[in-house]
Amino acid sequence: METAAAETIFINRELSWLDFDKRVLALAKEKSVPLGERLKFAAIYASNLDEFFMVRVGSLYDQTLLKDEKPENKTHMTAAQQLGAIMPKAAQLQEQCDKSYAKLLDALEKLGYQKINFEKLTKEQEHFWKKYFQTELFPVLSPQIIDHRHPFPFLRNQQIYLCATLKDKGAAEVYYGIIPISSQFERMLFVKENGITQYGLVEELVAHFANLVFEKNTLQKKCLFRVTRNADITVDEGMFDHDIDYREVMSELLKKRRKLAAVRLQFWQEPPQEIVKFLCGKLLLPAQQCFIQKSPLDLSCLFRLSGRLSSDGLADQFYPAARPMQAPAGFDLTAQVAKRDVLIAYPYQSIRPFIKMLMKAAFDPDVVSIKMTLYRMAADSQIVQALVAAAENGKEVVTVVELRARFDEQNNIDWSKQLEQAGCTVIYGFDDYKVHSKLTLITRKQNGRFSYITQIGTGNYNEKTSELYTDLSLVTSSQAVGEEAAAVFNNLAVERLTPTASELLVAPLCFKSVLLKEIAAEVEEAKLGRPSRIILKNNSVSDKDLMLALSDASCAGVQVDMIVRGICCMRAGVPNATENIRIRSIVGRYLEHSRIYAFGAEGRLRVYIASGDFLTRNTERRVEVGVRIRDAALIQKLMGLLDLELRDNVNARQMRPDGSYVKVKPAEGEPLVDSQMALYEYFKDGFSLPAAKAPAKKPKPAARPKPAPKKGLLAKLIGRRR
């Protein structure tokens, strides 16, 4: 039941996301984090913020244009109110970013890396950089004049520009000039001087010598700026004509994305007010969506700087090398899964056994089909190569490719073409639902009978991210799971939602409903005075129904622990609402991406892994797949993983009742627990071959022995999984 008290537990989704990015930025100034990694975290923070403005702010901007705009369903803020709350918070984040950037520069200088200030060059340096500008940059620059004869140009998304006010000699009229700083330039410039590595940014060099570009005019004032545009495109308008190639629709929409409305304007240093007013007027942007910063307009340059430290051999400025554990020689995932369910944990264990299993299936004469959902793939995907090999060997290969995987659309378009050319059947899923599941089904036929190997995962089939994201992959030969996975693929082929399942969670029809029943079951246990507990590991939480159910569980006395990396729209520890809920976020070396849902106390645990979060888009607008873990040993393994993360006092931050987060620090004498690194040791035996079973002892003869069961039945009894 929703009450007035329940209303106080909610946090706006967008503001929660900004809090998450704040936790990422915090790692850029964390002294325990090596400098090379701190540079990366600052760059990741900025990249996250770019995407936030392109997607989330872009979506809110679109909503403000609707006549019947509806407020969001938790804090009841309209799109305009959300934009009004976002902008000052983003401005505060920018101030913190500028301070962190200044500290990074100080740390780099102590290490022998000095930032070039082009406004304070010696005569020799001025001569050197002027020559570089004239020979390397000036011939490629494409300056533009804006006056009554020259219209305002289109400004590309995320490109850096210089804007200048110009005035002819003797004239009273002021007009404008713009210089695009092309991404074709090497943006980070390095020189060695007196044993010190100096580095500078090409846009600052162009700004310094801008008067040489407009030498026929008098340059009055200048500044660097960058535009961020809305990227929240929709495919609905392109799907009315079903004879149109879906790939062509997406290709056209990708072109459209580059021309959508501006949602943010960044200025470097102190911009002249007349230029700010001029650009805001042309881009139709209010002043609150303009940000002045001291750090570079695009902090992706810090990736390049971090790479320079690495190439210079400064290994001590980075995390110690850690590689996924490889399977032992002779490990055959296909053979192992015939004996027991196998759980693979990334990045602690290698994805190679899974790829080898796919490749083996491609050449196995008993394999009749391979079916797979593909959301984000690596640029050079061995997984796609295995599917191509299977198709070329006459297997039926069906792939569900989601072309709407944001910012991976073009990559998926290219892969879908290659899959089709190899003879694979490519399905593009639903008009109204994204297919976000991570599901593979290998079907074999022996002696007229079909058997299955099914893989259900929390992360994408991507070799690159499997070394950067924490994810889980269950591989099972369960006939029940295989039959349900086959039904899911058959439903996807005819654009039909899966209505029921017993082993799998399948959104949108049998995902949230199962989770609500599991929460309700723990509420009943608590009311009966029995031990009850819920542990949830998510990327994000925003589904109102699930949050209200968790609040009810808290009020009933259920102990709820939540590990939520990103967005969390519920406050923890609110009296009479969420006082028994504890929420923590783990942000560290790896991106926490696995989803684990555990219900119940010891002896009656129900544990699931899934591709979907507790976000409304996952529970209601996407095809997600999860699976209940049946193997008792794997259940304990997952519970041990959750316990490690709940004891983490290195990467964890705990939510307070006001929704803010505080870093978890070890108590006096308490050992440090870095769950991310501890999991290497925890999963070190994950690929171990099971010990050979000792031969069964012959039973003593009884007075009247009963007939022995048939061999086939005995084998079934021994091999039966719980």
ZAMARGU-4260 file (C-alpha; in steps of 0.2 Angstrom, whole numbers, plus 5000, padded with zeros to 4 digits):
<rodrens>
0) 5000/5000/5000 | 5007/5017/4995 | 5006/5030/5009 | 5012/5047/5012 | 5027/5040/5022
5) 5031/5030/5007 | 5033/5045/4996 | 5047/5051/5006 | 5058/5036/5001 | 5060/5041/4983
10) 5074/5050/4974 | 5073/5057/4957 | 5081/5045/4944 | 5091/5059/4936 | 5098/5066/4952
15) 5102/5049/4958 | 5112/5046/4942 | 5122/5062/4945 | 5126/5056/4962 | 5133/5040/4954
20) 5144/5050/4943 | 5150/5060/4958 | 5156/5043/4965 | 5166/5040/4949 | 5173/5057/4950
25) 5178/5054/4968 | 5190/5041/4963 | 5199/5054/4952 | 5205/5062/4969 | 5207/5046/4979
30) 5225/5045/4985 | 5224/5026/4987 | 5221/5025/4968 | 5237/5026/4957 | 5238/5042/4947
35) 5237/5033/4930 | 5220/5026/4935 | 5214/5043/4943 | 5217/5051/4926 | 5205/5037/4918
40) 5192/5039/4931 | 5191/5058/4928 | 5189/5054/4909 | 5176/5041/4913 | 5166/5054/4924
45) 5166/5066/4909 | 5161/5053/4896 | 5147/5048/4908 | 5141/5066/4909 | 5142/5068/4891
50) 5130/5053/4888 | 5119/5059/4902 | 5116/5075/4893 | 5114/5067/4876 | 5102/5054/4882
55) 5093/5059/4899 | 5093/5078/4897 | 5089/5076/4879 | 5074/5065/4883 | 5068/5078/4896
60) 5070/5091/4883 | 5059/5082/4871 | 5046/5079/4885 | 5045/5098/4888 | 5039/5100/4870
65) 5024/5088/4873 | 5007/5096/4876 | 5001/5083/4888 | 5017/5081/4898 | 5016/5070/4913
70) 5026/5071/4929 | 5037/5056/4933 | 5029/5043/4945 | 5040/5044/4960 | 5044/5062/4965
75) 5031/5069/4953 | 5043/5081/4945 | 5039/5087/4928 | 5052/5087/4915 | 5055/5106/4917
80) 5057/5104/4936 | 5069/5090/4933 | 5079/5100/4921 | 5079/5114/4934 | 5086/5103/4947
85) 5099/5095/4936 | 5108/5110/4930 | 5114/5117/4947 | 5119/5100/4952 | 5129/5098/4936
90) 5137/5115/4939 | 5142/5109/4957 | 5150/5093/4949 | 5159/5104/4936 | 5167/5114/4951
95) 5172/5098/4959 | 5179/5091/4943 | 5189/5107/4940 | 5197/5105/4958 | 5201/5087/4954
100) 5209/5091/4938 | 5220/5104/4946 | 5226/5091/4958 | 5229/5079/4944 | 5240/5092/4936
105) 5250/5095/4952 | 5253/5076/4954 | 5258/5075/4936 | 5271/5089/4938 | 5278/5081/4953
110) 5281/5065/4942 | 5289/5076/4928 | 5275/5080/4917 | 5271/5098/4915 | 5256/5106/4907
115) 5260/5119/4893 | 5252/5136/4897 | 5252/5144/4879 | 5250/5161/4886 | 5266/5161/4896
120) 5279/5154/4883 | 5297/5159/4882 | 5303/5167/4866 | 5310/5151/4860 | 5294/5141/4864
125) 5284/5155/4856 | 5294/5153/4840 | 5293/5134/4841 | 5274/5133/4843 | 5271/5146/4830
130) 5280/5136/4817 | 5271/5121/4822 | 5255/5130/4821 | 5258/5137/4804 | 5265/5121/4796
135) 5254/5107/4804 | 5238/5116/4809 | 5234/5131/4799 | 5233/5123/4782 | 5220/5111/4788
140) 5209/5124/4798 | 5192/5129/4791 | 5188/5146/4798 | 5170/5153/4795 | 5164/5171/4796
145) 5146/5174/4802 | 5138/5191/4797 | 5123/5196/4787 | 5130/5187/4771 | 5136/5171/4780
150) 5123/5161/4790 | 5127/5153/4807 | 5134/5136/4803 | 5129/5119/4810 | 5139/5115/4825
155) 5143/5096/4827 | 5140/5087/4843 | 5154/5086/4855 | 5166/5095/4844 | 5177/5109/4851
160) 5176/5126/4842 | 5184/5143/4844 | 5173/5158/4843 | 5180/5176/4841 | 5172/5193/4839
165) 5180/5202/4824 | 5180/5220/4818 | 5187/5228/4802 | 5198/5242/4804 | 5189/5259/4804
170) 5172/5250/4805 | 5160/5251/4820 | 5151/5234/4816 | 5157/5218/4826 | 5154/5201/4818
175) 5159/5184/4823 | 5172/5170/4817 | 5172/5152/4821 | 5186/5139/4820 | 5181/5121/4821
180) 5195/5111/4830 | 5194/5095/4820 | 5195/5078/4828 | 5208/5074/4814 | 5221/5083/4824
185) 5232/5075/4837 | 5224/5083/4851 | 5237/5080/4865 | 5254/5087/4860 | 5270/5081/4869
190) 5288/5088/4869 | 5303/5085/4879 | 5312/5099/4887 | 5326/5098/4900 | 5321/5081/4904
195) 5303/5086/4908 | 5289/5079/4897 | 5278/5094/4892 | 5260/5092/4886 | 5247/5103/4879
200) 5230/5103/4870 | 5228/5108/4852 | 5213/5118/4855 | 5223/5129/4867 | 5237/5131/4854
205) 5224/5136/4841 | 5216/5149/4853 | 5234/5156/4856 | 5237/5159/4838 | 5219/5163/4832
210) 5224/5181/4827 | 5235/5173/4813 | 5219/5164/4806 | 5209/5181/4806 | 5224/5192/4801
215) 5214/5202/4789 | 5202/5207/4803 | 5205/5213/4820 | 5202/5200/4833 | 5193/5208/4848
220) 5189/5193/4860 | 5189/5174/4859 | 5185/5158/4868 | 5184/5140/4866 | 5167/5131/4867
225) 5159/5114/4865 | 5141/5109/4861 | 5132/5093/4867 | 5117/5088/4857 | 5101/5078/4861
230) 5105/5059/4855 | 5088/5052/4861 | 5082/5046/4845 | 5067/5034/4842 | 5064/5021/4829
235) 5045/5022/4830 | 5043/5034/4815 | 5053/5023/4804 | 5043/5007/4808 | 5026/5011/4800
240) 5032/5004/4784 | 5036/4986/4787 | 5044/4983/4770 | 5058/4995/4775 | 5075/4987/4779
245) 5077/4989/4798 | 5095/4993/4796 | 5091/5007/4784 | 5080/5015/4796 | 5093/5014/4810
250) 5106/5021/4798 | 5095/5036/4794 | 5091/5039/4812 | 5110/5039/4816 | 5112/5053/4804
255) 5098/5062/4812 | 5106/5060/4829 | 5120/5072/4824 | 5108/5086/4820 | 5096/5086/4835
260) 5094/5101/4847 | 5108/5107/4858 | 5106/5103/4877 | 5123/5109/4884 | 5136/5123/4880
265) 5153/5122/4888 | 5165/5136/4889 | 5183/5135/4893 | 5190/5148/4906 | 5182/5165/4906
270) 5172/5168/4890 | 5167/5185/4884 | 5148/5188/4889 | 5144/5194/4871 | 5150/5178/4864
275) 5140/5168/4877 | 5125/5178/4873 | 5127/5176/4854 | 5130/5157/4855 | 5115/5154/4867
280) 5104/5164/4856 | 5109/5154/4840 | 5107/5137/4849 | 5091/5142/4859 | 5099/5137/4875
285) 5095/5145/4892 | 5109/5152/4903 | 5107/5138/4915 | 5113/5125/4902 | 5129/5134/4899
290) 5144/5129/4910 | 5160/5138/4912 | 5175/5127/4917 | 5193/5127/4920 | 5197/5109/4915
295) 5197/5104/4897 | 5181/5104/4887 | 5183/5086/4883 | 5192/5076/4897 | 5194/5061/4885
300) 5212/5068/4883 | 5216/5061/4900 | 5215/5043/4893 | 5229/5049/4881 | 5239/5056/4895
305) 5237/5040/4905 | 5242/5030/4890 | 5258/5041/4889 | 5262/5036/4907 | 5260/5018/4903
310) 5271/5019/4887 | 5284/5028/4897 | 5285/5012/4908 | 5278/5020/4924 | 5269/5004/4929
315) 5269/5009/4948 | 5256/5023/4943 | 5243/5009/4938 | 5234/4995/4946 | 5244/4979/4947
320) 5241/4968/4932 | 5227/4956/4934 | 5222/4944/4920 | 5207/4932/4919 | 5211/4915/4925
325) 5212/4903/4911 | 5205/4885/4911 | 5217/4871/4914 | 5223/4861/4899 | 5210/4848/4895
330) 5195/4858/4901 | 5181/4855/4890 | 5165/4866/4895 | 5154/4855/4884 | 5159/4840/4894
335) 5159/4848/4911 | 5141/4855/4909 | 5135/4837/4905 | 5140/4833/4923 | 5135/4848/4932
340) 5130/4867/4930 | 5145/4878/4928 | 5146/4896/4933 | 5159/4908/4925 | 5163/4924/4934
345) 5170/4938/4924 | 5183/4946/4924 | 5190/4934/4936 | 5188/4919/4924 | 5192/4919/4906
350) 5178/4920/4893 | 5188/4908/4881 | 5180/4891/4887 | 5163/4898/4882 | 5170/4904/4865
355) 5178/4887/4863 | 5162/4878/4867 | 5153/4888/4853 | 5167/4884/4841 | 5166/4866/4846
360) 5147/4866/4843 | 5150/4874/4826 | 5159/4858/4820 | 5149/4845/4831 | 5139/4834/4819
365) 5126/4831/4832 | 5123/4850/4834 | 5108/4855/4824 | 5106/4873/4829 | 5114/4888/4839
370) 5103/4902/4844 | 5109/4918/4853 | 5104/4936/4858 | 5117/4949/4853 | 5116/4966/4861
375) 5134/4973/4862 | 5149/4964/4853 | 5167/4967/4852 | 5174/4976/4837 | 5183/4960/4832
380) 5171/4947/4839 | 5177/4929/4840 | 5159/4925/4846 | 5152/4931/4829 | 5166/4921/4820
385) 5160/4905/4829 | 5142/4908/4823 | 5148/4912/4806 | 5158/4895/4806 | 5143/4886/4812
390) 5132/4893/4798 | 5145/4889/4785 | 5145/4871/4792 | 5126/4869/4789 | 5120/4872/4807
395) 5104/4882/4809 | 5111/4899/4817 | 5098/4911/4823 | 5103/4928/4831 | 5093/4941/4838
400) 5102/4957/4835 | 5097/4972/4845 | 5100/4987/4833 | 5095/4999/4846 | 5109/4996/4858
405) 5113/5014/4861 | 5129/5020/4853 | 5133/5003/4847 | 5120/5004/4833 | 5132/5005/4819
410) 5143/4991/4825 | 5127/4980/4827 | 5122/4985/4809 | 5139/4979/4802 | 5139/4963/4812
415) 5121/4959/4806 | 5126/4961/4788 | 5141/4949/4790 | 5130/4936/4799 | 5117/4936/4785
420) 5130/4934/4772 | 5136/4919/4781 | 5119/4911/4781 | 5113/4915/4798 | 5095/4920/4802
425) 5095/4938/4809 | 5080/4943/4819 | 5078/4961/4825 | 5067/4959/4839 | 5051/4969/4844
430) 5045/4986/4838 | 5041/4991/4856 | 5053/4981/4867 | 5072/4980/4867 | 5079/4963/4867
435) 5092/4965/4881 | 5094/4947/4887 | 5110/4937/4886 | 5104/4920/4881 | 5112/4906/4871
440) 5104/4889/4866 | 5114/4875/4858 | 5103/4861/4852 | 5109/4843/4849 | 5101/4828/4842
445) 5106/4810/4846 | 5097/4794/4844 | 5081/4804/4839 | 5081/4814/4855 | 5085/4833/4857
450) 5096/4839/4871 | 5101/4857/4876 | 5116/4867/4882 | 5109/4884/4888 | 5119/4899/4894
455) 5111/4913/4903 | 5122/4928/4908 | 5121/4945/4916 | 5133/4953/4903 | 5136/4955/4885
460) 5145/4943/4873 | 5160/4954/4872 | 5177/4948/4874 | 5184/4966/4879 | 5171/4970/4892
465) 5173/4953/4900 | 5189/4959/4906 | 5183/4975/4913 | 5165/4971/4919 | 5160/4960/4933
470) 5147/4948/4926 | 5141/4930/4928 | 5137/4916/4916 | 5128/4900/4920 | 5130/4886/4908
475) 5118/4871/4911 | 5112/4855/4902 | 5096/4856/4911 | 5082/4849/4900 | 5069/4860/4908
480) 5080/4876/4906 | 5083/4871/4888 | 5065/4869/4884 | 5060/4886/4891 | 5075/4894/4882
485) 5069/4886/4866 | 5052/4893/4869 | 5059/4911/4872 | 5068/4910/4855 | 5052/4904/4846
490) 5042/4918/4854 | 5056/4931/4849 | 5055/4924/4831 | 5036/4929/4829 | 5037/4945/4840
495) 5028/4937/4854 | 5031/4939/4873 | 5035/4924/4884 | 5019/4923/4895 | 5025/4909/4908
500) 5041/4901/4914 | 5046/4891/4929 | 5065/4890/4928 | 5068/4906/4919 | 5064/4924/4923
505) 5058/4932/4906 | 5053/4950/4906 | 5041/4959/4904 | 5028/4946/4908 | 5036/4934/4920
510) 5050/4944/4928 | 5044/4957/4940 | 5029/4947/4945 | 5041/4933/4951 | 5052/4945/4960
515) 5036/4952/4969 | 5031/4935/4974 | 5048/4931/4981 | 5048/4948/4991 | 5030/4944/4997
520) 5036/4926/5003 | 5049/4934/5014 | 5036/4946/5021 | 5026/4931/5026 | 5041/4923/5034
525) 5044/4938/5044 | 5026/4939/5050 | 5027/4922/5056 | 5043/4926/5066 | 5055/4916/5056
530) 5072/4922/5049 | 5069/4931/5033 | 5082/4940/5022 | 5084/4948/5005 | 5100/4952/4996
535) 5099/4961/4979 | 5114/4966/4968 | 5109/4978/4954 | 5116/4991/4942 | 5101/5002/4945
540) 5085/5003/4954 | 5070/5013/4949 | 5054/5002/4948 | 5041/5009/4959 | 5032/4993/4962
545) 5047/4984/4967 | 5053/4998/4979 | 5036/4999/4987 | 5037/4980/4990 | 5054/4981/4997
550) 5048/4995/5009 | 5034/4984/5014 | 5046/4970/5018 | 5057/4982/5028 | 5041/4987/5038
555) 5038/4968/5041 | 5055/4966/5048 | 5064/4958/5033 | 5082/4962/5033 | 5086/4969/5016
560) 5104/4972/5009 | 5106/4980/4992 | 5122/4983/4982 | 5117/4995/4969 | 5131/5003/4958
565) 5122/5017/4949 | 5105/5024/4950 | 5095/5020/4966 | 5078/5029/4968 | 5075/5023/4985
570) 5082/5030/5002 | 5088/5018/5015 | 5085/5019/5033 | 5070/5030/5033 | 5060/5027/5049
575) 5044/5017/5047 | 5048/5014/5028 | 5065/5008/5024 | 5073/5006/5041 | 5078/4988/5038
580) 5085/4992/5021 | 5104/4995/5019 | 5110/5001/5002 | 5128/5002/4997 | 5137/5006/4980
585) 5153/4998/4974 | 5163/5009/4962 | 5181/5003/4959 | 5193/4995/4947 | 5180/4985/4938
590) 5162/4991/4933 | 5150/4981/4943 | 5138/4974/4931 | 5131/4957/4938 | 5114/4955/4944
595) 5110/4943/4958 | 5094/4942/4968 | 5094/4931/4984 | 5079/4927/4994 | 5077/4918/5011
600) 5087/4912/5025 | 5099/4897/5026 | 5090/4881/5021 | 5077/4889/5009 | 5088/4901/4998
605) 5081/4905/4981 | 5095/4913/4971 | 5093/4921/4953 | 5105/4929/4941 | 5098/4940/4927
610) 5102/4952/4913 | 5089/4965/4919 | 5090/4977/4933 | 5076/4984/4944 | 5073/4998/4932
615) 5056/5001/4925 | 5063/5000/4907 | 5070/4982/4911 | 5055/4976/4920 | 5042/4982/4908
620) 5050/4988/4891 | 5063/4975/4888 | 5065/4957/4885 | 5076/4951/4899 | 5081/4934/4904
625) 5086/4927/4921 | 5087/4910/4929 | 5085/4902/4946 | 5101/4893/4952 | 5097/4876/4957
630) 5114/4868/4960 | 5117/4870/4979 | 5136/4872/4977 | 5133/4887/4965 | 5120/4895/4977
635) 5133/4895/4991 | 5146/4902/4979 | 5135/4916/4975 | 5131/4919/4993 | 5149/4920/4997
640) 5151/4933/4983 | 5137/4944/4990 | 5145/4942/5008 | 5162/4948/5001 | 5154/4963/4993
645) 5144/4967/5009 | 5160/4967/5019 | 5169/4978/5006 | 5177/4993/5015 | 5189/4999/5001
650) 5177/5002/4986 | 5160/5004/4995 | 5150/5019/4999 | 5135/5017/5010 | 5119/5027/5008
655) 5112/5038/5022 | 5094/5041/5025 | 5095/5058/5016 | 5100/5049/5000 | 5118/5054/5000
660) 5133/5042/5001 | 5147/5041/5013 | 5163/5031/5010 | 5164/5015/5020 | 5180/5014/5031
665) 5187/5000/5041 | 5185/5000/5060 | 5200/5001/5070 | 5210/4985/5068 | 5198/4979/5055
670) 5207/4971/5039 | 5204/4979/5023 | 5192/4970/5011 | 5193/4974/4993 | 5180/4963/4986
675) 5185/4966/4968 | 5202/4959/4970 | 5197/4946/4983 | 5186/4938/4970 | 5202/4932/4961
680) 5206/4921/4975 | 5188/4916/4978 | 5186/4910/4960 | 5203/4903/4958 | 5197/4885/4957
685) 5182/4889/4946 | 5189/4879/4931 | 5196/4865/4941 | 5192/4848/4934 | 5182/4838/4947
690) 5191/4824/4956 | 5188/4806/4949 | 5175/4797/4959 | 5181/4782/4969 | 5173/4766/4963
695) 5157/4761/4972 | 5159/4747/4985 | 5149/4731/4981 | 5135/4729/4993 | 5135/4715/5005
700) 5124/4701/4999 | 5107/4700/5009 | 5097/4685/5013 | 5085/4689/4999 | 5093/4702/4987
705) 5082/4713/4977 | 5084/4714/4959 | 5097/4728/4954 | 5089/4742/4945 | 5093/4743/4926
710) 5109/4752/4921 | 5100/4766/4912 | 5089/4770/4927 | 5104/4769/4939 | 5114/4781/4928
715) 5099/4793/4928 | 5098/4793/4947 | 5116/4796/4949 | 5116/4810/4936 | 5100/4819/4942
720) 5103/4837/4948 | 5094/4844/4962
</rodrens>
